[in-house]
Amino acid sequence: MLTNEQIMSVKVRGFLRNRGTDCFSGRVVSVAGQFSPAQLHAIADCAERFGNGKVIFTARLSAEVVGIPFAKIPEAEAFMGERGLGFGGTGAKVRPVTACKGTTCVFGNIDTQALAKTIHEKFYVEMGTVKLPHKFKIGVGGCPNSCMKPSLNDVGVEGAKAFSFQRELCRGCGKCAVMEGCPSKAVAMVDGKALVNQEKCTHCGVCVGRCPFGAVPKEAESVCRIFVGGTWGKIQRMGTLLGSVYTVEEVPGVIEKVMLWYKENGNPKERLGAAIDRLGIERLEAALATDDLLARKDEILAR
């Protein structure tokens, strides 16, 4: 029988005990769900050499090699390391980044895979040893269809379109293409012209270019909306949408500030959403509006 110390010693390395056995599932971390053909072959080889031949893909886009005996874990780690892959994705730290296929999806407003790779390298790789109050999940979605559920992550990035409806150009068509095409039902005819309800509009971009008279411009800048404090599972909390929108280039800087704020203000075993509810979203947004957290980064990380 394995001791609890032995079980925990490999859990922090990405190996989770299979119920009722002394075997483990090893989580092979992906970059936002991407594996090359060679990497997939390596995962299959690992499953056949060290596991029971099965591979299960997790909700956070890792590949779990099932049924690895405790004694074979070091061999499995070495085998995957030689092939440029590693086990991990557990603990009170940044978890593997998830992303939808917005890079190629017709609804994608941003290059989700490129952004997720940048976030993965900066936070999961470079800051992967930073101890946080609890787990810290980051998800990237290409549009408000929310396939990757960014609003249920500690930090969720959602691609959007920045545009304004120019009502003066509306000609009051009997059949408004903007109104009919809006998936959020945010457009209505008022006094003979289309009117956009900004509280309902998610800036998904579906209406961009639909008005033949230019009330919605044919071109719109791709931007990101950011949710903070989302959780799902036993305790659920919809992420709070920050009041600003950001360029793709600004997103990593915002995430870094949120992470530093969480490390400084979160209580042990307290998720980011709970810290926000305890201290107030206004306090977090005020901290994000300055570079004070970045200036004190070394001090905060040393705690």
N, C-alpha and C positions, 0 to 999 in steps of 0.2 A: 504493500500500500504506500502511496505517495504521501508525503507530509504536506501540510498547508504551505509551509515555507517553499517547498519545491514547486508547488502549483503556482504560487504567486511569483516565483522567480522567473518563470517562463511567460506568465501572463503579461508582464510589463514588456516583453519582447514580441508580443503579438500572437501568443499561443493560448488558446482557450480550451479547457478540458471538455472532452466529449462526455455527455451525461452517462453515468454508470460504468465508465471505463477509466483506464489509466492512459488513454490516448488523447491526442489533442488535434484541434484544427488550427493550422497556421495561416494567418492572414497575410497574403501577398499584396502589398500596397501598389495601387495603380496611380497614374497621374490623371486624375479626373476620369477614370474609367477606360483609359487608353492602354492597350497592350499591343505590341508588335507581334507579327506571326511567330518570330523567333522566341519571344517571351511567352507566348501561349504554349509553344512546344515545350519550353522549359518548365512551365507550371504542370503540364501533363506528365512530363518525365518525373518531376518531383513527386507527384501523386502516386505514380506507379512504383517508384523506388522506395519511398519512405512512408507513404500513407496507404490508404485502402483502395486507391484508384479513383476516388471521387473528388470533384472540385465543385464548390458551391460559391456562387457570386453573392456578395452581401448587398444590403440596401445602400451602402456607402461606396459601392463600386470596387471593393477589394475582392480578391479570389481566395477563398479558404480551401486549403489542401486538408482533407479530412483524414482522421485516423492515424496520426503520426505518433508512434510510441515515444514516451518521455526520453528514453535513451538515444533515440535517433534525431532528436531536435537539433543538436549541434551540427550533425552531418547535413541535415536539410538546410540549415542556415548557411553553411559553407557552400553547398551546392548552388543555392539561389544567388548568393553573393557573387560567385564566380561568373554568373550570367547577368549581372547588373540589376538584380531584383532583391528586395528585402522584405522581411516580415515586420509587422508593427501595427499601428492604428489603435492602440489602447492607452488608457491612463488619463490623468488630469492634465492634459496638454492639448495642443492643436491636433485635431484628428484629420485623416485624409480628406482632401477637398473633393467635393462632388460637383458635377456639371452636366447639363443636358447637352443635346446635340445641336445647340443653337448655331454653331458654326456653319452647318449645312442645312438646317431646317428653314423652310420657306417663311416661318414666322420669326426667325431669329433676328433680333435687333443688334446684337453684338457678337463678336467672335468669342464664344464662351470657352472653347478649348484653349485658346491662346491666353485668355485672362486667367483661367483656372491653373494653367501651367505656371504662370508668373506667381500666383498666390501660393501654389504648392511649393515652389522653390524658396520663396521668401519666408513662409511661415512653417510649413511642415518640415522642410529640410533645414533651413538656416536657423530657425527658432524652435525646432522640434524638441529640444531639451528643456525649454522654459517651463517651469512648474507653475501651473495656474490653479485657481481655487477648485475648478472642476473641468470636465471635458469642454472643448471649444470647437464647435462644428461650423464649417463654412460651406455654403452652397451657392452655385452660380446658375442662374436661369436666363435664357435668352429673351424671354418675353413674359407678359402677364398670364399666359396660359399656365404657368407655374408647374410644369411637369416635374421639375426637380424640387419643388416646394421650398424655395429660398426663404419664405417667411416663417418656416419652422426650423430654421437654423439659428445658431447664436449670432452669426452674421450671414445675411442672405443678400446676394446681389442679383438684381433683375434688370435685364435690358429693356430700354424704352425708347421712345422717340420724343424729342423736344420740338414742339411746334405750337403755334397759337392759331385758333380759328378766327379768321378775319370775316366777321359777320357782315361788314359793309359790302363785301363782294358777293354775298349770298343773293340769289335772284328769286328765292322762294319757289323753287321747282316743285311741281306737283308730286314728283317722285324723287326724293332726296337720296342720292347714293350714299352720302355720309351717314345719314340717319339709319338707312336700311342696313348698312354694312357694319354698324357699331355693335360689337359683341356685348358691350356693357350697358347698352340701352341708355347711353349718356346724352343722346341728342334728341331734341324734340322741336316741333314747329311751334313757335310763339310769335304771334302778331305777323304771321305770314313769312317768317324767316326762321332758319335753323338756329337753335340756341344750345350750346354745350354746357352740361352740368359738370363743372370741374370737380365736384366731390365724387362723381361716378366715373369720370374719365380716368383710365389707367395708363394713358399714353402708350397703348400697345402698338400704334402705328398702322393699324388696319385701314384707317380712313385716309391715310396720306396719299394724295394725288387723285382721290376719287371724285372730287368736285370739279366739273369741267370749267368752272369759272374762277378757280383758284382760291376759293375760300379756305381750303386746306392746301398749303403749299405742296408741290410735287416732290420736293426734297426736304428732309428733316434730319437734324443731327441725331446720331445715336448717343444716348446717355444711359446712366445707371441709376436706378433707385436702390436704396439700401435699407434692409430691415435689420433690426437688432433685437436680441433677446428671445428669439423663437425657440420653442422646445416641443417635442412630441413624445408620446409614450405614456407612462403612468401619470405624469404631470404635463399638461398641455398649456402652451401659451403662444398666441399668435404674435409674431414679431412686430415690434413698433416701427413704423415707417418713418425714417428721418425726414426732416422738413426740407432738405435740399436735394438736388439731383447732382450727379457727379459725372465727369468724363471717365472713360475707361482708365486713363492714366492716373486719375486721382484715387481710384478705388483702393489700391494697396496701402496708400497713406492713411486713408480713413480706417481701414481694418486694423492697421498697426496702432492707431490711437485708441480704438475701441478695446483692443487686446491689453494695452498698457493700463487703460482706465480700469478694466476688469481686474487685472492683477493687483492694482493698488487698492481697489475698493471692495472687491468681492470677499466674502467670508469663506472659510474652508467648507468645501462641499456645497457651495451655493452657486447655482447656474447664473449666467449673465442676466437672464430675464428677471430672476428673483432680486438680484442686486439693483436692477433698474427700478423695479416696483418699490423696493425699500427706500431708495435714495431719490427717485424721480428722474424721468427722462430729460427734464430741463437741465439737470446737473450734468448729465452725459453730453447733451448737445452743446452746452456752454464749453465743456472741455474740448470738444471736437472743433470748436470755432477758433481755437488758438493752437500754437505749436508748443505750448508748455509741456505737454506729456512727452513729446519727442525730445525736448531739451533735457528732460529728466530721465530719459530712457535707461541709461546705465544704472542710475540710482534705483529705479523701480524694479528692473530685472534682477538686481542684486539682493532683493528682499527674500 
